[in-house]
Amino acid sequence: MSIEKNIELDTLGKRLQFLRKSTSVTQKFIFESTGVSQSNLSKYERDITQPTSDAIISICQFYKISA
């Protein structure tokens, strides 16, 4: 996955949002696949709150990435 130079991925929320959009999935699809609520996914992407360790594990398993 190439990252454009003008995109700042300096927060976890920005990274999560970039990853989701670059794979063309919706928050609803992630919720249905992981059980992490759309409300929480939105809060994570907007850096309003940080995900729990369980949420991080679920999201990483969904994307097949390591934390």
Secondary structure in CASP SS format (residue, H / E / C, confidence):
PFRMAT SS
TARGET T0000
AUTHOR 0000-0000-0000
METHOD secondary structure of the structure
MODEL  1
M C 1.00
S C 1.00
I C 1.00
E C 1.00
K C 1.00
N C 1.00
I C 1.00
E C 1.00
L C 1.00
D C 1.00
T C 1.00
L H 1.00
G H 1.00
K H 1.00
R H 1.00
L H 1.00
Q H 1.00
F H 1.00
L H 1.00
R H 1.00
K H 1.00
S H 1.00
T C 1.00
S C 1.00
V C 1.00
T C 1.00
Q H 1.00
K H 1.00
F H 1.00
I H 1.00
F H 1.00
E H 1.00
S H 1.00
T H 1.00
G C 1.00
V C 1.00
S C 1.00
Q H 1.00
S H 1.00
N H 1.00
L H 1.00
S H 1.00
K H 1.00
Y H 1.00
E H 1.00
R C 1.00
D C 1.00
I C 1.00
T C 1.00
Q C 1.00
P C 1.00
T C 1.00
S H 1.00
D H 1.00
A H 1.00
I H 1.00
I H 1.00
S H 1.00
I H 1.00
C H 1.00
Q H 1.00
F H 1.00
Y H 1.00
K C 1.00
I C 1.00
S C 1.00
A C 1.00
END
